[in-house]
Amino acid sequence: MEQLKGIYEGIVSNWLAGLVVGFLAYLIQPTAAFYALWVAVGLDLLTKIVALSYGSGGFIRAIKCQNLNSHTMFRKAFVKILAYFTLTVVAYQSKYIIAIEAVPILFSTIIYSILFLVEVHSIIENLIAAGCDDLKPLLMRFDNEKKRAIEGTGSIVSDICATKSTETDQPIQGGEPPL
């Protein structure tokens, strides 16, 4: 109970920070997707440090060789965080523009999904650069799916049906599955 009282007193004594946090919470209304995205951003930054350290022969050597440069990494991270935050604000605020309830939810889902997948792609690239060559097939599959999505070719349903059909060497029909 004393801890809660201490937290409350800290917030009350620092009213400006409380005002900023309240304003940001109004802008984005953090959800599980919001937190998942920022965990992925953190993991991307961490795996980037690991990849640069691995490529330089160690963390200390990467710093000495200036492969790990705090100014460059901060600048790139700041731009990414600003861009992602702006998109999360747009995603949430769309609910005030579009009166149909499902549309802002879909819009937010699309934005969060794309940003999350960009981070996952970057994490995989960083891990490969750090020596995890076993992930190369996953990255190739990821790149192929991204290319198909951009081109607009293929369909998840038709891909699943085609996979089922080739597994049985027969067209999918009603009745008993082949032995």
C-alpha positions in Angstrom: 0.0 0.0 0.0 2.9 2.3 0.8 4.3 1.7 -2.7 1.0 2.8 -4.3 1.0 5.9 -2.1 4.6 6.7 -3.1 3.7 6.3 -6.8 0.7 8.5 -6.5 2.7 11.2 -4.6 5.4 11.0 -7.3 2.8 11.6 -10.1 1.1 14.4 -8.2 4.4 16.1 -7.5 5.4 15.9 -11.2 2.2 17.2 -12.7 3.9 18.1 -16.1 4.9 14.5 -16.7 1.4 13.4 -15.7 0.0 15.9 -18.2 2.2 14.6 -21.0 1.5 10.9 -20.2 -2.3 11.7 -20.1 -2.1 13.5 -23.4 -0.2 10.7 -25.1 -2.6 8.1 -23.7 -5.5 10.2 -25.2 -3.7 10.2 -28.6 -3.1 6.5 -28.8 -5.1 4.6 -26.2 -2.4 1.9 -25.9 -3.6 -1.7 -26.7 -1.9 -5.0 -26.8 -1.0 -4.4 -30.4 0.7 -1.1 -29.4 2.8 -2.8 -26.8 3.7 -5.7 -29.1 4.9 -3.2 -31.7 7.1 -1.4 -29.2 8.5 -4.7 -27.9 9.4 -5.6 -31.5 11.1 -2.2 -32.0 13.1 -2.8 -28.8 14.1 -6.3 -30.0 15.1 -4.8 -33.4 17.4 -2.3 -31.7 18.9 -5.0 -29.5 19.5 -7.4 -32.4 21.0 -4.6 -34.4 23.5 -4.0 -31.6 24.2 -7.8 -31.5 24.7 -7.9 -35.3 27.1 -5.0 -35.4 29.0 -6.4 -32.5 29.3 -9.8 -34.2 30.4 -8.3 -37.4 33.1 -6.3 -35.6 34.4 -9.1 -33.5 32.8 -8.1 -30.2 30.9 -5.3 -28.5 34.0 -3.4 -27.3 35.7 -3.7 -30.7 32.5 -2.4 -32.4 32.5 0.6 -30.2 36.2 1.3 -30.8 35.8 0.9 -34.5 32.8 3.2 -34.3 30.5 0.6 -35.9 28.4 1.1 -32.8 28.0 4.9 -32.8 25.4 6.2 -30.4 24.8 9.4 -32.4 24.0 7.5 -35.6 21.9 4.9 -33.8 20.0 7.5 -31.9 19.3 9.5 -35.0 17.9 6.4 -36.9 16.0 5.2 -33.8 14.5 8.7 -33.3 13.2 8.9 -36.8 11.7 5.4 -36.6 10.1 6.0 -33.3 8.7 9.3 -34.5 7.3 7.8 -37.7 5.8 4.8 -35.8 4.3 6.9 -33.1 2.7 9.2 -35.7 1.2 6.2 -37.5 -0.2 4.8 -34.2 -1.8 8.2 -33.5 -3.3 8.2 -36.9 -4.5 4.7 -36.4 -6.3 5.5 -33.2 -7.6 8.9 -34.2 -9.2 7.4 -37.3 -12.1 6.3 -35.0 -13.1 10.0 -34.6 -13.2 10.5 -38.4 -14.9 7.4 -39.6 -18.3 6.8 -38.0 -18.5 3.0 -38.8 -17.0 1.2 -35.9 -15.4 -1.6 -37.8 -13.5 0.6 -40.3 -11.1 2.2 -37.7 -10.5 -1.2 -36.1 -9.5 -2.6 -39.5 -7.4 0.4 -40.3 -5.6 0.2 -37.0 -5.1 -3.6 -37.5 -3.6 -3.0 -40.9 -1.2 -0.3 -39.6 -0.1 -2.3 -36.6 0.3 -5.5 -38.6 2.5 -3.9 -41.3 4.7 -2.1 -38.8 5.1 -5.3 -36.7 6.0 -7.3 -39.8 8.6 -4.7 -40.8 10.1 -5.1 -37.4 10.1 -8.9 -37.6 11.8 -8.8 -41.0 14.5 -6.5 -39.6 15.0 -8.7 -36.6 15.5 -11.8 -38.8 18.0 -9.8 -41.0 19.9 -8.8 -37.9 20.0 -12.3 -36.5 21.3 -13.6 -39.8 24.0 -10.9 -39.8 24.8 -12.0 -36.2 25.5 -15.6 -37.5 22.1 -17.3 -37.3 22.3 -18.6 -40.9 19.5 -21.2 -40.1 17.1 -18.3 -40.5 17.9 -17.6 -44.1 15.0 -19.9 -45.4 12.6 -18.0 -43.2 13.8 -14.7 -44.5 13.5 -16.0 -48.1 9.9 -17.1 -47.4 9.2 -13.8 -45.8 10.5 -11.9 -48.8 8.5 -14.1 -51.3 5.3 -13.5 -49.3 6.0 -9.8 -49.2 6.6 -9.8 -53.0 3.3 -11.7 -53.6 1.4 -9.3 -51.3 2.8 -6.3 -53.1 2.0 -7.8 -56.5 -1.4 -8.9 -55.3 -0.9 -12.5 -56.6 -2.2 -15.5 -54.8 -4.8 -16.1 -52.2 -4.5 -17.6 -48.8 -7.6 -19.8 -49.4 -6.4 -21.0 -52.8 -2.9 -21.7 -51.4 -4.3 -23.8 -48.6 -6.5 -25.7 -51.0 -3.6 -26.3 -53.4 -1.5 -27.5 -50.5 -4.2 -30.0 -49.3 -4.7 -31.2 -52.9 -1.0 -31.9 -53.5 -0.7 -33.6 -50.2 -3.3 -36.2 -51.2 -2.5 -36.1 -54.9 -6.2 -35.9 -55.5 -8.6 -33.0 -55.7 -10.4 -32.1 -52.5 -13.8 -33.7 -52.5 -16.4 -34.7 -50.0 -16.2 -38.1 -48.4 -13.4 -40.1 -46.9 -9.9 -38.9 -47.1 -7.5 -41.2 -49.0 -5.3 -43.6 -47.0 
